[in-house]
Amino acid sequence: MPETTIFLSPALATLLFIIAVIAGYRYRMVWKTEGPRWQLWVWGTLAAGCLLLVGFIPLDGG
């Protein structure tokens, strides 16, 4: 059975981290201004998803 392992390239991991930082910032801004709850869910889920991907998928060592 062939082994299929998923790796992130360093560039993709960096991009995901930047997206997570921006989404976290937007989450905080919506939270501070007591904006719509659906925006909290969108930005929070996006930030959490990106950080989980970066945290649990290994980087490609080349």
C-alpha positions in Angstrom: 0.0 0.0 0.0 1.5 3.4 -1.0 2.2 5.8 1.8 0.7 9.2 1.2 2.0 12.0 3.4 0.9 15.6 3.2 3.6 18.3 3.6 3.4 22.1 3.5 5.9 24.0 1.5 7.6 26.8 3.5 6.0 29.4 1.3 2.5 28.0 1.8 3.0 27.7 5.5 4.1 31.4 5.6 1.0 32.4 3.6 -1.3 30.5 5.9 0.3 32.1 8.9 -0.1 35.6 7.4 -3.8 34.9 6.6 -4.2 33.7 10.2 -2.7 36.9 11.6 -4.9 39.1 9.4 -8.0 37.0 10.3 -7.2 37.2 14.0 -6.8 41.0 13.8 -10.2 41.3 12.0 -11.7 39.0 14.7 -10.4 41.3 17.4 -11.7 44.4 15.7 -15.2 43.0 15.2 -15.2 41.8 18.9 -14.1 45.2 20.2 -16.7 47.1 18.2 -19.4 44.4 19.1 -20.0 43.8 15.5 -22.2 41.0 14.0 -21.7 37.6 15.5 -21.5 35.9 12.1 -18.3 38.0 11.3 -16.8 36.7 14.6 -17.5 33.1 13.4 -16.0 33.7 10.0 -12.8 35.4 11.1 -12.3 33.1 14.1 -12.9 30.0 12.1 -10.5 31.2 9.4 -7.8 32.1 11.9 -8.2 28.8 13.8 -8.2 26.7 10.6 -5.0 28.3 9.3 -3.2 27.9 12.6 -4.3 24.3 12.9 -3.0 23.5 9.4 0.3 25.2 10.1 0.6 23.5 13.5 -0.3 19.9 12.6 0.9 19.4 9.0 4.7 19.1 8.8 6.8 21.3 6.5 8.5 19.8 3.5 12.1 19.3 4.3 13.1 19.3 0.6 
